[in-house]
Amino acid sequence: MKQLTHFVMPIQVCYDLDLVAKVEFIFKQYRTQEAPVLKSCERFPDGSGEGFRIDDFDTIGVVWTEEETMLFQPDEWFYMDTRIYLLGTPDTPETSLVALKMTPTLLKE
């Protein structure tokens, strides 16, 4: 990921999205609950929310704006957490934190 770019981040969810009630993604600079959420995205089965299904696969596209990329420190790790809500059950499957890195740009705004 690079600052000052507009792109779609494909995120593979290892569940059939037809069986998912909602998927939440949050992005934080630091690995603590107290750290502020700098970006979030939700996707619902009816297609509403900021995320969108890529083709008919178990992949959700999360759109990043140039402004959002500037919220994260260049050359430092930041973290994505995911929560998946399945249809017909209160259970939420276990997911892992994902470490990502935002690279700086040499281009000017």
Order of alpha helices (4+ residues) and beta strands (2+ residues): beta-beta-beta-beta-beta-alpha-beta-beta
